[in-house]
Amino acid sequence: MNSTFVAAMGGAMLLLAAPAAGQEADDADAATVANLRALPTDELQERINRAFGGDRPCAEKLPLVTEMARRKANDNKFQNAFFALQIQCALESRAYGEALELLEDKDPAGEIFSLGLGIDLAVATDQPQATLTWLERAIDARDRETLGEMDRNRWFGLGRMLTDAGFGDRFDELRLQIVDSKLIEVMDRRITASIALGAFRAKMASGNATELDAVLAYLPGQTPYVGLLADRRYEAAWPALERWVGPNMREATARHVAEETQYFRANEDDSAAFQDLMHALYFAGEYESVVEMVEARIDADAFAENFDEDEGWALNLAAYSLDVLGRRVEADAIFDRFTAVETAEHPDVLNFIINRASRLVGQRRWDLAEAAVSDAEGLPENFLTDYAKSLIARDRACLAFATGDASAAEAALDTLREVGADAPHVVAMGLQCTDRSDEAAQLLVAALDEDGQRANLIEELQPEAFDLFYTRSELPQPRDLLATHPALAARLAEYARILPAELYPVAASKRATLRAAQSAGTP
């Protein structure tokens, strides 16, 4: 947010002076309004010059400029500068609500400040309606600068706010506007898939299942298509989607690898570009390539000291690739590297500490899993989302039950039920591995009836072949319940289909071939 504020204030503040370094305590010598009104204009201007020349705090500057603005009511240039100072002082004192009100009153069209400032202030003050309004203004104005500066965290943050506030459909419509107006071309490539997915939903909601290519071009890989091809809401588009992805999703897979390869070659120093390429290769079943490229790029000895989250995800994928290739000891060594990273300095490492524990629990390697789950449980709680907590609780429940500690398993299940409200598939797994399959099935039936849960569950209940972020696990999975619980299968059928074998991604067949060779003892 700070970078947006600074950029937005640039031009206007030049009319007065460089911005102050920070908000200080009220200056005891600041003149009162009454005294200022008594000053001759020349003396008032001299005081203003001294205040800005000496880099004085807002508490001293603002009364002086307020009085001069009163006298220069018809001087638009000075009024704009006065407005810029008001915004600056409000921001320095973190009075974001006041700053937003000023913007709405004096600059709703973004003529002085960036429209992005309005968006950021609305998000910062937790005002979904205002956030929607300012975003609409930026899109309607074809504001390429504001939208081009929208990074991943800001976009997904405002998206969650709008969706949670009941503006999800309108947000989808705005995303369709972004695609149709080609504004998507200037936006961060790591959010364009989110934009395209919302645009697709908006098209379908309007009854338009044709002319989808312009939207689908921004939906890379196979991941988004699993849900779209299964969800009955989009049945009218299934033929078009199937043509787009191709048999066994080969067309979508090839496009994804080609696009990420091209981007990485042009941005080889970008660790995010490298991670994206590793995901594309992993989803394509190119496990040997993932391992080779990660080993060639990432210095194992320096990794902990120079931790980078994007490189962490690349390493995570290399470890999963090694598991698929039957090289489990090497995969262990990769995951063990994460334990040397300082959590307080690099909180993003918690993702990999949790994945390390989940992997060992999934492989039923209980002795090693005990220490790994304990490491995950020892992560600072303030860094953990409820979803992360649900994964840890599930792993503890499965581990404790398998090793005969019924009381610890029950306590973990209590925690899991408490923190896993938004992750019913994780709760179901914990219930399944503690012999509570009936409860798990009932939970999933209820969750399928929830609008906010259904789309994710439709994907989770598909065959293992569609588990693109594949981790080899011997634990029962929610999809297993479909064969033993007819009520769950029937409820899923109301909302979705089970995707046919013709759509199984190419990576699934590669995994099957590798498993068969490993079972036969052939290299």
Residue pairs with C-beta under 8 A, 6 or more apart in sequence:
1 120
1 123
1 124
1 154
4 114
4 116
4 117
4 120
4 149
5 91
5 117
5 120
7 114
7 116
7 149
8 113
8 114
8 116
8 117
9 19
9 84
9 87
9 88
9 91
9 113
11 112
12 80
12 81
12 83
12 84
12 112
12 113
13 19
13 81
13 84
13 85
13 88
15 77
15 78
15 80
15 81
15 84
16 52
16 65
16 81
16 84
16 85
17 52
17 53
18 55
19 88
20 55
20 56
20 57
20 58
20 61
20 88
20 92
21 55
22 57
22 92
23 57
23 58
23 59
23 89
23 92
23 93
24 57
24 59
25 57
25 59
26 57
26 59
27 56
27 57
27 59
27 60
29 60
30 59
30 60
30 63
31 39
31 47
31 63
31 64
32 63
33 63
33 66
33 67
36 44
36 63
36 64
36 67
37 67
39 47
39 67
41 68
41 71
44 64
44 67
44 68
44 71
45 68
47 64
48 61
48 64
48 65
48 68
50 56
51 60
51 61
51 64
52 61
58 85
58 88
58 89
58 92
58 93
61 85
61 89
62 85
62 86
62 89
65 81
65 82
65 85
66 82
68 78
68 82
69 78
69 79
69 82
72 78
72 79
73 79
80 112
83 102
83 106
83 107
83 112
84 112
84 113
86 102
87 99
87 102
87 103
87 113
87 117
90 96
90 98
90 99
90 102
91 99
96 121
96 124
96 125
97 121
97 125
99 121
100 118
100 121
100 122
100 125
100 127
100 130
103 113
103 117
103 118
103 121
104 118
104 130
106 112
107 113
108 118
108 137
109 137
109 141
110 118
110 137
110 138
110 141
110 143
110 146
114 143
114 145
114 146
115 134
115 137
115 138
115 141
115 143
115 146
116 138
116 143
116 145
116 146
116 149
116 150
118 130
118 134
118 137
119 131
119 134
119 135
119 138
119 146
119 154
119 158
120 154
121 130
122 128
122 130
122 131
122 133
122 134
123 131
123 154
123 157
123 158
123 161
126 161
128 161
128 162
128 164
128 165
128 167
129 165
129 167
131 158
131 161
131 162
132 162
132 167
132 170
132 171
135 158
135 174
136 174
137 143
138 146
138 147
139 147
139 174
139 177
139 178
139 181
139 183
142 181
142 183
144 183
144 186
147 178
147 183
147 186
147 187
148 186
148 187
148 188
150 187
150 188
150 191
151 188
151 191
152 188
152 190
152 191
155 188
155 191
155 194
156 191
156 194
159 171
159 194
162 168
162 170
162 171
163 171
169 202
169 205
171 198
172 198
172 199
172 201
172 202
172 205
173 202
174 198
175 194
175 195
175 196
175 197
175 198
175 199
175 202
176 198
176 199
176 202
176 203
176 215
177 183
178 184
178 187
178 195
178 199
179 195
179 196
179 199
179 214
179 215
179 218
180 199
180 214
184 192
184 195
184 196
184 218
187 195
189 263
190 272
190 276
192 218
193 218
193 219
193 220
193 224
195 218
196 215
196 216
196 217
196 218
196 219
197 219
197 224
199 215
200 212
200 215
200 216
200 219
200 228
200 234
200 237
203 209
203 212
203 215
204 233
204 234
204 236
204 237
209 234
209 236
209 237
209 240
210 240
212 237
212 240
212 241
212 244
213 244
216 241
216 244
219 225
220 252
220 255
220 256
220 259
220 260
220 280
221 252
221 253
221 255
221 256
221 279
221 280
221 283
221 468
222 245
222 249
222 252
222 253
222 256
222 283
222 468
222 505
223 283
223 468
225 241
225 244
225 245
225 249
225 252
226 459
226 462
226 466
226 468
226 499
227 455
227 456
227 458
227 459
228 234
228 237
228 241
229 238
229 241
229 242
229 245
229 499
229 503
230 458
230 459
230 462
230 496
230 497
230 498
230 499
231 455
231 458
231 495
231 496
232 494
232 495
232 496
232 497
234 241
242 503
244 251
244 252
245 251
245 252
245 503
246 252
247 502
247 503
248 502
248 503
248 504
248 505
248 506
248 509
249 503
249 504
249 505
249 506
250 506
253 283
253 284
253 505
253 506
253 507
254 284
256 280
256 283
256 284
257 280
257 281
257 284
257 286
259 280
260 273
260 276
260 277
260 279
260 280
260 281
261 277
261 280
263 273
263 276
263 277
264 270
264 273
264 274
264 276
264 277
267 273
268 274
271 308
271 310
271 311
271 314
272 310
274 293
274 297
274 310
274 311
274 314
275 310
275 311
275 313
275 314
277 293
278 290
278 293
278 294
278 313
278 314
278 317
278 318
279 313
279 317
281 289
281 290
281 293
282 290
282 317
282 320
282 321
282 469
282 507
283 468
283 505
283 507
284 506
284 507
285 505
285 506
285 507
285 508
285 509
285 510
285 511
287 321
287 322
287 324
287 325
287 510
287 514
288 321
288 325
290 314
290 317
290 318
290 321
291 318
291 321
291 322
291 325
294 314
294 315
294 317
294 318
295 318
297 311
297 314
298 311
298 314
298 315
299 306
300 337
303 311
303 315
303 337
303 340
303 341
304 337
304 340
304 341
304 342
307 341
307 342
307 345
307 346
307 348
307 349
309 346
309 348
309 349
309 351
312 338
312 348
312 349
312 351
312 352
313 351
315 334
315 337
315 338
315 352
316 334
316 335
316 351
316 352
316 355
318 334
319 331
319 334
319 335
319 359
320 331
320 470
320 471
320 472
322 328
322 330
322 331
322 334
323 331
323 359
323 471
323 472
324 470
324 472
324 511
324 514
325 514
326 514
326 518
328 363
331 359
332 368
335 352
335 355
335 356
335 359
336 356
338 349
338 352
338 353
338 356
339 353
339 356
339 375
341 349
343 349
343 350
343 353
343 379
343 380
343 383
344 380
347 380
347 383
350 376
350 379
350 383
350 384
350 388
351 388
353 372
353 375
353 376
353 379
354 376
354 379
354 388
354 391
354 392
355 471
356 372
356 375
356 376
357 369
357 372
357 373
357 375
357 376
357 392
357 395
358 391
358 394
358 395
358 471
359 471
360 368
360 369
360 372
360 373
361 369
361 372
361 373
361 395
361 398
361 399
361 475
362 471
362 472
362 473
362 474
362 475
363 369
363 472
363 473
363 474
364 402
364 474
364 475
366 399
366 402
366 403
369 395
369 399
370 399
370 403
373 392
373 395
373 396
373 399
376 391
376 392
376 395
377 392
377 396
379 388
379 392
381 389
384 392
386 419
386 420
386 421
386 422
386 423
387 422
387 423
387 426
389 415
389 419
390 416
390 419
390 420
390 423
390 426
390 427
391 426
393 412
393 413
393 415
393 416
393 419
393 420
393 430
394 412
394 416
394 420
394 426
394 427
394 429
394 430
396 408
396 409
396 412
396 415
397 409
397 412
397 413
397 416
397 430
397 433
397 434
398 409
398 429
398 430
398 433
398 434
398 475
400 406
400 408
400 409
400 412
401 409
401 433
401 434
401 435
402 433
409 434
412 430
413 430
413 431
413 434
413 436
416 426
416 427
416 430
417 427
420 426
420 427
420 430
422 452
422 453
424 443
424 444
424 447
424 453
424 457
425 444
425 456
425 457
425 460
425 478
427 440
427 443
428 440
428 441
428 443
428 444
428 478
428 481
429 440
429 475
429 476
429 477
429 478
431 437
431 439
431 440
431 443
432 440
432 475
432 476
432 477
432 478
432 480
432 481
433 475
433 476
437 476
437 481
437 484
437 485
438 485
440 478
440 481
441 481
441 484
441 485
441 487
441 488
444 457
444 461
444 478
444 481
444 488
445 487
445 488
445 491
447 453
447 454
447 457
448 454
448 457
448 458
448 491
448 492
448 494
448 495
449 491
454 495
457 478
457 492
458 492
458 495
458 496
459 466
460 478
460 479
461 478
461 479
461 482
461 492
461 496
461 498
462 479
462 498
462 499
463 479
463 498
463 499
463 504
464 470
464 477
464 479
464 508
465 501
465 504
465 505
465 508
466 499
466 504
466 505
466 508
468 505
468 507
470 507
470 511
481 488
482 488
482 489
482 492
483 489
492 498
517 523
